Amino acid sequence: MSVIIRSNQAQDNAILSKIIRNSFHDFEVRCKEGTVYTDPTTDDLFTLFQQERSALFVAEENDVILGCCGIFPTDNLPEDTTELVKFYLAKEARGKGIGKLLLEKCLEKAKDLGYKKVYLESIPEFSKAVSIYEKQGFTYLDQPLGNSGHSGCDLWMIKTLE
């Protein structure tokens, strides 16, 4: 496997927004309101991730973009906490360990940026991703942290970085 993990670029915007929205169709997610699906920033991730203390990584193989994963200093999170965001893979990239590579790169970057914890929001339909989070040491929370604007998410998890 010759997958490379790199920082996102402006020319990635269209394919990444397509991968993200296709994931909702692939997993038959009915409620798209209040999720990344309808979030207007999904169409311009490059600009969004110019914010300080954020990063978005892209998995690519043979010049084909396979997915993305990032960290973002979501409003009203504690100063030492970042949110894991925009973690989506194209259908053909799933189940090959690419998601694990992206997630590990984000956790490493979070540490480099001085974060102590990583928070995430998800939905039950993305149970395969949730199992990855569990294996990586994320634990469940009873309520959301911060203000992501994603009111459609009803699953919240956090991990303390070592």
C-alpha positions in Angstrom: 0.0 0.0 0.0 1.5 3.3 -1.1 -0.8 5.6 0.8 0.5 9.0 1.7 -0.9 11.2 4.4 -0.5 14.9 3.6 -1.9 18.3 4.6 -5.0 19.3 2.6 -4.7 21.7 -0.3 -7.3 24.1 -1.9 -7.7 21.8 -4.9 -8.9 19.0 -2.5 -12.1 20.9 -1.6 -14.5 19.4 -4.2 -13.4 15.8 -3.8 -13.4 15.9 0.0 -16.9 17.4 0.2 -18.1 14.7 -2.1 -16.4 11.9 0.0 -18.0 13.4 3.2 -21.5 13.6 1.7 -21.3 10.2 0.0 -20.5 8.6 3.4 -23.9 9.7 4.6 -25.5 8.0 1.6 -23.3 4.9 2.0 -24.4 4.4 5.6 -28.0 5.4 5.0 -28.0 8.3 7.4 -31.4 9.8 7.3 -30.9 12.9 9.5 -28.5 15.2 7.7 -29.6 18.5 9.3 -27.3 19.6 12.1 -24.3 17.6 10.7 -21.3 18.2 8.5 -23.5 17.2 5.6 -25.3 20.6 5.6 -22.5 22.6 7.2 -21.4 25.2 4.6 -17.8 24.9 5.6 -17.7 21.4 4.2 -17.4 22.9 0.7 -14.2 24.9 1.6 -12.2 22.9 4.0 -9.0 24.5 2.9 -10.0 27.9 4.2 -11.6 26.5 7.4 -8.3 24.8 8.3 -6.2 27.9 8.0 -7.4 28.6 11.6 -4.6 28.5 14.1 -4.2 25.2 16.0 -6.1 23.2 13.4 -5.0 20.7 10.8 -6.6 18.6 8.1 -4.9 15.6 6.6 -5.7 13.8 3.4 -5.0 10.2 2.5 -3.9 9.8 -1.1 -2.8 6.8 -3.2 -1.7 7.1 -6.8 -3.0 10.6 -7.0 -6.4 9.5 -5.8 -7.8 11.1 -2.7 -9.2 8.5 -0.4 -10.4 10.5 2.7 -9.6 13.0 5.3 -9.4 13.6 9.1 -8.6 16.7 11.1 -8.4 18.5 14.4 -10.1 21.8 15.1 -10.2 24.2 18.1 -14.0 24.2 18.3 -15.7 27.2 20.0 -16.1 26.8 23.8 -14.0 23.7 24.2 -11.5 23.9 27.0 -8.2 25.4 25.9 -6.4 22.0 26.2 -9.0 20.2 24.1 -9.4 19.9 20.3 -12.1 18.3 18.3 -11.5 15.4 15.9 -13.4 16.5 12.7 -14.1 15.6 9.1 -13.0 12.0 9.5 -14.4 10.4 6.3 -13.2 7.8 3.8 -14.3 7.0 0.3 -16.1 3.6 0.1 -13.1 1.9 -1.7 -10.7 3.0 1.1 -12.6 1.6 4.0 -11.4 -1.5 5.9 -7.7 -1.1 4.8 -6.2 0.6 7.8 -6.2 4.0 6.1 -8.6 5.5 8.7 -6.2 4.4 11.4 -3.3 6.1 9.7 -5.3 9.4 9.4 -6.5 9.2 13.0 -3.0 8.5 14.4 -1.6 11.4 12.4 -4.3 13.7 13.9 -3.6 12.5 17.4 0.1 13.1 16.9 -0.6 16.6 15.5 -2.8 17.4 18.5 0.0 16.5 20.9 2.4 18.7 18.8 0.0 21.6 19.1 -0.1 21.2 22.9 -3.5 19.7 23.3 -4.1 17.3 26.2 -7.5 15.9 25.0 -9.3 15.1 21.8 -13.1 15.3 21.7 -15.4 14.0 18.9 -19.0 13.9 17.9 -20.6 11.2 15.8 -23.9 9.4 15.1 -24.8 5.7 15.6 -24.9 5.1 11.8 -21.2 5.5 11.7 -20.7 2.6 14.1 -17.6 1.3 12.2 -15.8 4.6 12.9 -17.0 4.5 16.5 -15.4 1.1 17.0 -12.1 2.6 15.8 -12.4 5.4 18.3 -13.0 2.8 21.1 -9.9 0.9 20.1 -7.9 4.1 20.1 -9.0 4.8 23.7 -11.8 7.2 23.3 -14.5 7.0 26.0 -18.1 8.1 25.9 -19.5 11.3 27.3 -23.1 11.9 28.4 -23.4 15.3 26.7 -21.6 17.4 24.1 -18.7 19.7 24.8 -18.1 23.1 23.1 -20.2 24.5 20.3 -19.6 22.6 17.0 -23.0 23.6 15.6 -23.7 19.9 14.8 -26.9 19.4 16.8 -27.7 16.3 14.8 -24.9 14.4 16.5 -25.9 12.4 19.5 -22.7 10.4 20.3 -19.8 12.2 22.1 -16.4 10.8 23.0 -13.1 12.0 24.5 -9.6 10.8 24.7 -6.8 12.0 27.0 -3.5 12.1 25.0 -0.4 10.5 26.6 
